């Protein structure tokens, strides 16, 4: 295994935005479940209504968090790219392994 220093000069806006959308959707799932657990028992809407409200609340939380994560990730990637253009990027140390005799 060899160590290499690599300079990252640009982040893909689309890939960073998608990464943060997926990560935020997972947070939205957790937040939606917690919100449903906290609010549905306090509402007297019956079993079917509670199930519908619970599923709807979780789906809305996932969608809202994913959209926010996508927008936030895209903005962050654009800002990083602007800073990288002025600053020259960041150095990353990578451990490179050879696979099948090739580096």
NUPA-693252 format. One record per residue (C-alpha): residue in three letters; chain; x, y, z. Coordinates in steps of 0.05 Angstrom, whole numbers. Example, Ala and Ser with C-alpha at 12.3 -4.5 7.8 and 13.67 -1.06 7.14 Angstrom:
NUPA-693252
<rec><residuo>ALA</residuo><cadena>A</cadena><u>246</u><v>-90</v><w>156</w></rec>
<rec><residuo>SER</residuo><cadena>A</cadena><u>273</u><v>-21</v><w>143</w></rec>
end
This chain:
NUPA-693252
<rec><residuo>UNK</residuo><cadena>A</cadena><u>0</u><v>0</v><w>0</w></rec>
<rec><residuo>UNK</residuo><cadena>A</cadena><u>28</u><v>67</v><w>-20</w></rec>
<rec><residuo>UNK</residuo><cadena>A</cadena><u>8</u><v>136</v><w>5</w></rec>
<rec><residuo>UNK</residuo><cadena>A</cadena><u>-8</u><v>190</v><w>-45</w></rec>
<rec><residuo>UNK</residuo><cadena>A</cadena><u>-26</u><v>263</v><w>-34</w></rec>
<rec><residuo>UNK</residuo><cadena>A</cadena><u>-82</u><v>287</v><w>-79</w></rec>
<rec><residuo>UNK</residuo><cadena>A</cadena><u>-108</u><v>358</v><w>-86</w></rec>
<rec><residuo>UNK</residuo><cadena>A</cadena><u>-183</u><v>366</v><w>-92</w></rec>
<rec><residuo>UNK</residuo><cadena>A</cadena><u>-197</u><v>428</v><w>-133</w></rec>
<rec><residuo>UNK</residuo><cadena>A</cadena><u>-271</u><v>420</v><w>-149</w></rec>
<rec><residuo>UNK</residuo><cadena>A</cadena><u>-332</u><v>384</v><w>-121</w></rec>
<rec><residuo>UNK</residuo><cadena>A</cadena><u>-387</u><v>359</v><w>-166</w></rec>
<rec><residuo>UNK</residuo><cadena>A</cadena><u>-448</u><v>401</v><w>-147</w></rec>
<rec><residuo>UNK</residuo><cadena>A</cadena><u>-498</u><v>348</v><w>-169</w></rec>
<rec><residuo>UNK</residuo><cadena>A</cadena><u>-463</u><v>291</v><w>-131</w></rec>
<rec><residuo>UNK</residuo><cadena>A</cadena><u>-455</u><v>332</v><w>-67</w></rec>
<rec><residuo>UNK</residuo><cadena>A</cadena><u>-528</u><v>354</v><w>-71</w></rec>
<rec><residuo>UNK</residuo><cadena>A</cadena><u>-552</u><v>282</v><w>-81</w></rec>
<rec><residuo>UNK</residuo><cadena>A</cadena><u>-509</u><v>258</v><w>-23</w></rec>
<rec><residuo>UNK</residuo><cadena>A</cadena><u>-538</u><v>310</v><w>24</w></rec>
<rec><residuo>UNK</residuo><cadena>A</cadena><u>-609</u><v>296</v><w>-2</w></rec>
<rec><residuo>UNK</residuo><cadena>A</cadena><u>-603</u><v>223</v><w>16</w></rec>
<rec><residuo>UNK</residuo><cadena>A</cadena><u>-570</u><v>237</v><w>83</w></rec>
<rec><residuo>UNK</residuo><cadena>A</cadena><u>-623</u><v>289</v><w>100</w></rec>
<rec><residuo>UNK</residuo><cadena>A</cadena><u>-679</u><v>242</v><w>79</w></rec>
<rec><residuo>UNK</residuo><cadena>A</cadena><u>-653</u><v>192</v><w>130</w></rec>
<rec><residuo>UNK</residuo><cadena>A</cadena><u>-654</u><v>247</v><w>183</w></rec>
<rec><residuo>UNK</residuo><cadena>A</cadena><u>-725</u><v>265</v><w>159</w></rec>
<rec><residuo>UNK</residuo><cadena>A</cadena><u>-746</u><v>193</v><w>170</w></rec>
<rec><residuo>UNK</residuo><cadena>A</cadena><u>-722</u><v>195</v><w>242</w></rec>
<rec><residuo>UNK</residuo><cadena>A</cadena><u>-752</u><v>264</v><w>253</w></rec>
<rec><residuo>UNK</residuo><cadena>A</cadena><u>-818</u><v>242</v><w>222</w></rec>
<rec><residuo>UNK</residuo><cadena>A</cadena><u>-822</u><v>181</v><w>266</w></rec>
<rec><residuo>UNK</residuo><cadena>A</cadena><u>-807</u><v>221</v><w>328</w></rec>
<rec><residuo>UNK</residuo><cadena>A</cadena><u>-858</u><v>274</v><w>309</w></rec>
<rec><residuo>UNK</residuo><cadena>A</cadena><u>-912</u><v>222</v><w>296</w></rec>
<rec><residuo>UNK</residuo><cadena>A</cadena><u>-897</u><v>185</v><w>361</w></rec>
<rec><residuo>UNK</residuo><cadena>A</cadena><u>-902</u><v>251</v><w>399</w></rec>
<rec><residuo>UNK</residuo><cadena>A</cadena><u>-965</u><v>279</v><w>366</w></rec>
<rec><residuo>UNK</residuo><cadena>A</cadena><u>-1011</u><v>223</v><w>341</w></rec>
<rec><residuo>UNK</residuo><cadena>A</cadena><u>-1028</u><v>195</v><w>410</w></rec>
<rec><residuo>UNK</residuo><cadena>A</cadena><u>-1052</u><v>264</v><w>432</w></rec>
<rec><residuo>UNK</residuo><cadena>A</cadena><u>-1102</u><v>269</v><w>374</w></rec>
<rec><residuo>UNK</residuo><cadena>A</cadena><u>-1168</u><v>232</v><w>378</w></rec>
<rec><residuo>UNK</residuo><cadena>A</cadena><u>-1177</u><v>212</v><w>305</w></rec>
<rec><residuo>UNK</residuo><cadena>A</cadena><u>-1185</u><v>137</v><w>310</w></rec>
<rec><residuo>UNK</residuo><cadena>A</cadena><u>-1139</u><v>81</v><w>289</w></rec>
<rec><residuo>UNK</residuo><cadena>A</cadena><u>-1145</u><v>88</v><w>214</w></rec>
<rec><residuo>UNK</residuo><cadena>A</cadena><u>-1137</u><v>164</v><w>218</w></rec>
<rec><residuo>UNK</residuo><cadena>A</cadena><u>-1076</u><v>156</v><w>263</w></rec>
<rec><residuo>UNK</residuo><cadena>A</cadena><u>-1044</u><v>107</v><w>215</w></rec>
<rec><residuo>UNK</residuo><cadena>A</cadena><u>-1057</u><v>153</v><w>156</w></rec>
<rec><residuo>UNK</residuo><cadena>A</cadena><u>-1033</u><v>215</v><w>194</w></rec>
<rec><residuo>UNK</residuo><cadena>A</cadena><u>-971</u><v>177</v><w>216</w></rec>
<rec><residuo>UNK</residuo><cadena>A</cadena><u>-952</u><v>153</v><w>147</w></rec>
<rec><residuo>UNK</residuo><cadena>A</cadena><u>-968</u><v>220</v><w>116</w></rec>
<rec><residuo>UNK</residuo><cadena>A</cadena><u>-927</u><v>257</v><w>169</w></rec>
<rec><residuo>UNK</residuo><cadena>A</cadena><u>-867</u><v>212</v><w>159</w></rec>
<rec><residuo>UNK</residuo><cadena>A</cadena><u>-870</u><v>218</v><w>83</w></rec>
<rec><residuo>UNK</residuo><cadena>A</cadena><u>-876</u><v>294</v><w>86</w></rec>
<rec><residuo>UNK</residuo><cadena>A</cadena><u>-817</u><v>298</v><w>135</w></rec>
<rec><residuo>UNK</residuo><cadena>A</cadena><u>-774</u><v>255</v><w>89</w></rec>
<rec><residuo>UNK</residuo><cadena>A</cadena><u>-791</u><v>297</v><w>27</w></rec>
<rec><residuo>UNK</residuo><cadena>A</cadena><u>-781</u><v>364</v><w>62</w></rec>
<rec><residuo>UNK</residuo><cadena>A</cadena><u>-715</u><v>343</v><w>93</w></rec>
<rec><residuo>UNK</residuo><cadena>A</cadena><u>-691</u><v>314</v><w>27</w></rec>
<rec><residuo>UNK</residuo><cadena>A</cadena><u>-707</u><v>377</v><w>-12</w></rec>
<rec><residuo>UNK</residuo><cadena>A</cadena><u>-672</u><v>419</v><w>41</w></rec>
<rec><residuo>UNK</residuo><cadena>A</cadena><u>-612</u><v>374</v><w>40</w></rec>
<rec><residuo>UNK</residuo><cadena>A</cadena><u>-608</u><v>377</v><w>-36</w></rec>
<rec><residuo>UNK</residuo><cadena>A</cadena><u>-611</u><v>453</v><w>-37</w></rec>
<rec><residuo>UNK</residuo><cadena>A</cadena><u>-563</u><v>459</v><w>21</w></rec>
<rec><residuo>UNK</residuo><cadena>A</cadena><u>-514</u><v>410</v><w>-9</w></rec>
<rec><residuo>UNK</residuo><cadena>A</cadena><u>-516</u><v>446</v><w>-76</w></rec>
<rec><residuo>UNK</residuo><cadena>A</cadena><u>-503</u><v>513</v><w>-43</w></rec>
<rec><residuo>UNK</residuo><cadena>A</cadena><u>-447</u><v>484</v><w>-2</w></rec>
<rec><residuo>UNK</residuo><cadena>A</cadena><u>-414</u><v>453</v><w>-63</w></rec>
<rec><residuo>UNK</residuo><cadena>A</cadena><u>-417</u><v>519</v><w>-102</w></rec>
<rec><residuo>UNK</residuo><cadena>A</cadena><u>-387</u><v>556</v><w>-42</w></rec>
<rec><residuo>UNK</residuo><cadena>A</cadena><u>-332</u><v>504</v><w>-35</w></rec>
<rec><residuo>UNK</residuo><cadena>A</cadena><u>-316</u><v>509</v><w>-109</w></rec>
<rec><residuo>UNK</residuo><cadena>A</cadena><u>-311</u><v>585</v><w>-104</w></rec>
<rec><residuo>UNK</residuo><cadena>A</cadena><u>-265</u><v>579</v><w>-44</w></rec>
<rec><residuo>UNK</residuo><cadena>A</cadena><u>-224</u><v>524</v><w>-78</w></rec>
<rec><residuo>UNK</residuo><cadena>A</cadena><u>-215</u><v>569</v><w>-140</w></rec>
<rec><residuo>UNK</residuo><cadena>A</cadena><u>-183</u><v>623</v><w>-96</w></rec>
<rec><residuo>UNK</residuo><cadena>A</cadena><u>-148</u><v>578</v><w>-46</w></rec>
<rec><residuo>UNK</residuo><cadena>A</cadena><u>-124</u><v>523</v><w>-93</w></rec>
<rec><residuo>UNK</residuo><cadena>A</cadena><u>-161</u><v>464</v><w>-64</w></rec>
<rec><residuo>UNK</residuo><cadena>A</cadena><u>-148</u><v>418</v><w>-5</w></rec>
<rec><residuo>UNK</residuo><cadena>A</cadena><u>-98</u><v>362</v><w>2</w></rec>
<rec><residuo>UNK</residuo><cadena>A</cadena><u>-122</u><v>292</v><w>17</w></rec>
<rec><residuo>UNK</residuo><cadena>A</cadena><u>-77</u><v>234</v><w>36</w></rec>
<rec><residuo>UNK</residuo><cadena>A</cadena><u>-99</u><v>169</v><w>2</w></rec>
<rec><residuo>UNK</residuo><cadena>A</cadena><u>-75</u><v>98</v><w>15</w></rec>
<rec><residuo>UNK</residuo><cadena>A</cadena><u>-71</u><v>65</v><w>-53</w></rec>
<rec><residuo>UNK</residuo><cadena>A</cadena><u>-72</u><v>-11</v><w>-58</w></rec>
<rec><residuo>UNK</residuo><cadena>A</cadena><u>-52</u><v>-50</v><w>-119</w></rec>
<rec><residuo>UNK</residuo><cadena>A</cadena><u>-105</u><v>-98</v><w>-143</w></rec>
<rec><residuo>UNK</residuo><cadena>A</cadena><u>-86</u><v>-156</v><w>-188</w></rec>
<rec><residuo>UNK</residuo><cadena>A</cadena><u>-15</u><v>-131</v><w>-197</w></rec>
<rec><residuo>UNK</residuo><cadena>A</cadena><u>-38</u><v>-62</v><w>-221</w></rec>
<rec><residuo>UNK</residuo><cadena>A</cadena><u>-31</u><v>1</v><w>-180</w></rec>
end
